Amino acid sequence: MNAHKEQNQKEIEITVELSWDELKPYLDKASEKISEDVKVEGFRPGKVPYDVLKNKVGEMAILQEAADMAIQKTAEIVLREQFKDLSAQASGGADKAETDSIVGRPEVKLTKVAAGNPLEYKVVLQRAPEVTLGKYKDLKIKEEAVAVTDEEVEKVISQLRALRASEKIVDRAVQEGDKALVNIQMFLDNVPLEGGQSQNTAVIMGADYIIPGFDKKLLGAAKGETREFKLLYPSGHYQKNIAGKMVEFKVEVKEIYERVLPELNDEFAKNAGAKDSNDLKQKIRDNLETEGKQKNEEKVVIELFEKILGKTTFSHLPEQLVHSETHNMIHELKHSVEHQGGKFADYLLHIKKTESELEKELEPEAEKRVKTSFIVNAIVKAENITVTDEDLQKKIDDLLKLYEASPEAQAQVETADYRDYVKHNLLNQKVIAQLKEWNVKK
């Protein structure tokens, strides 16, 4: 087996050649595997002679299977020989520099396969770009202060009271604060909407159910009454087929419940996990303040990287990483649509795009994410930021304690791959914390 390595700024390409004699053992294995699924009269599955099988399925099918087997067996050996064990990231010397620059997964391309001739394939590895960092210190970013109002606290208290409301059926028209059990039919241009029908759906008066204004249309309705009305869907609604459009509703009231909200007193507060009503209000205020700080911190981090990105240059971007990140974004979008009760196929239909077209549209954001990851790596090297073994072990111990009820999860936490994942996250957190220290003023 011969291997030859060539490289440039963007990639490393290894050309591998196996002689016909080296390929022969794989031909026998490929023949045996294929013959297990091919019926040939007079022969048992897996025992069809090579020449008979060749006449049955064609020699190229056997050659292709043999090539796949040979590549699976030899590619890792080649990489280890070329880089002194690529997977272990060899220490020191030129090989270390080469392996450190490799990103993504090796891509294998079969280039030559023919009876009686050597097998040739290429292993292509993409390299990280050279990053010239722009200014990343003293960017003078201001983090907004969080101020929680009494009105915000009262709103949460109202929501808690609503969750603990008692209910009783009443024989009267729907009033503010009631719960109505309804059957809903939705139409667009007089055509029933797919998935727009529901039975015995609970609608709370005063809550924005489905879209703002829906509950108001039911005020004053009696049990058994059917109301028909139209409402404009928000332009940013995830269901693109009805976003920004006037949708017709046909709603039948099946039952009406009066809801009695509990008083805000110390007993209510204790049931909600507080000492008394004042303690409950303080806990709510603290939680709102924490949420506000988290949102502000997210805004700051976004602004930080936007500024650094604007002044940083890259020799190139590995296409494989951009493609992979685009796929991740598609997966996130699918999950979001399905979580809201929609179907991704319908979503694509309604935005009038194929998945490929959507991927193309998402590429700029994917490129930005990939660039950000390289910026973080560049800052790590420039500032010699590290995660100590003690910090890593502390985080692992915390996770093991968190998952102590699940031996399977604990076993996953203790794997080498998961430790690397945790270490990577801790390193990112340290970089962000350092960037905030250098650049953010409160």
ZIMO-V256606 format. One record per backbone hydrogen bond with DSSP energy under -0.5 kcal/mol. CO is the residue of the C=O (numbers start at 1). NH is the residue of the N-H. Records with the same first field share a line. If there is no record, write none. Layout:
BEGIN
CO: NH ; NH
END
This chain:
BEGIN
2: 17
4: 15
6: 13
10: 127
11: 8
12: 125
13: 6 ; 15
14: 16 ; 123
15: 4
16: 121
17: 2
18: 119
19: 23
20: 24
21: 25
23: 26 ; 27
24: 28
25: 29
26: 30
27: 31
28: 32
29: 33
30: 34
31: 35
32: 36
33: 36
34: 37
35: 46
37: 39
38: 40
40: 43
44: 47
49: 53
50: 54
51: 55
52: 56
53: 57 ; 58
54: 58
58: 61 ; 62
59: 63
60: 64
61: 65
62: 66
63: 67
64: 68
65: 69
66: 70
67: 71
68: 72
69: 73
70: 74
71: 75
74: 78
75: 79
76: 80
77: 81
78: 82
79: 83
80: 84 ; 85
85: 88 ; 90
86: 89
92: 96
93: 97
94: 98
95: 99
96: 100
97: 101
98: 101
99: 102
101: 128
103: 126
106: 108
107: 124
109: 111 ; 122
112: 120
114: 117
119: 18
120: 111 ; 112
121: 16
122: 109 ; 124
123: 14 ; 125
124: 107
125: 12
126: 103
129: 131
130: 132 ; 315
131: 133
132: 313
141: 441
142: 144
145: 147
147: 149
149: 153
150: 154
151: 155
152: 156
153: 157
154: 158
155: 159
156: 160
157: 161
158: 162
159: 163
160: 164
161: 262
162: 165
166: 260
168: 258
170: 172
174: 220
175: 178
178: 205
179: 257
180: 182 ; 203
181: 254 ; 255
182: 201
183: 252
184: 198
185: 250
186: 193
187: 248
188: 191
191: 188
193: 196
196: 186
198: 184
201: 182
203: 180 ; 205
204: 207
207: 209
209: 211
211: 214
213: 217
214: 217
215: 218 ; 219
216: 219
218: 221
221: 174
222: 225
225: 253
227: 251
229: 249
231: 233 ; 247
233: 244
234: 237 ; 244
238: 240
239: 242 ; 243
242: 245
245: 233 ; 247
247: 231
248: 187
249: 229
250: 185
251: 227
252: 183 ; 254
253: 224
255: 181
256: 170
257: 179
258: 168 ; 260
259: 261
260: 166
263: 265
265: 269
266: 270
267: 271
268: 272
269: 274
270: 273
276: 280
277: 281
278: 282
279: 283
280: 284
281: 285
282: 286
283: 287
284: 288
285: 289
286: 290
287: 291
288: 292
289: 293
290: 294
291: 295
292: 296
293: 297
294: 298
295: 299
296: 300
297: 301
298: 302
299: 303
300: 304
301: 305
302: 306
303: 307
304: 308
305: 309
306: 310
307: 311
308: 311 ; 312
309: 312
313: 132
318: 322
319: 323
320: 324
321: 325
322: 326
323: 327
324: 328
325: 329
326: 330
327: 331
328: 332
329: 333
330: 334
331: 335
332: 336
333: 337
334: 338
335: 339
336: 340
337: 342
338: 341
343: 347
344: 348
345: 349
346: 350
347: 351
348: 353
349: 352
354: 358
355: 359
356: 360
357: 361
358: 362
359: 363
360: 363
362: 366
363: 367
364: 368
365: 369
366: 370
367: 371
368: 372
369: 373
370: 374
371: 375
372: 376
373: 377
374: 378
375: 379
376: 380
377: 381
378: 382
379: 383
380: 384 ; 385
386: 388
388: 392
389: 393
390: 394
391: 395
392: 396
393: 397
394: 398
395: 399
396: 400
397: 401
398: 402
399: 403
401: 404
403: 406
406: 410
407: 411
408: 412
409: 413
410: 414
412: 415
415: 419
416: 420
417: 421
418: 422
419: 423
420: 424
421: 425
422: 426
423: 427
424: 428
425: 429
426: 430
427: 431
428: 432
429: 433
430: 434
431: 435
432: 436
433: 437
434: 438
435: 439
436: 440
438: 138
439: 141
441: 143
END
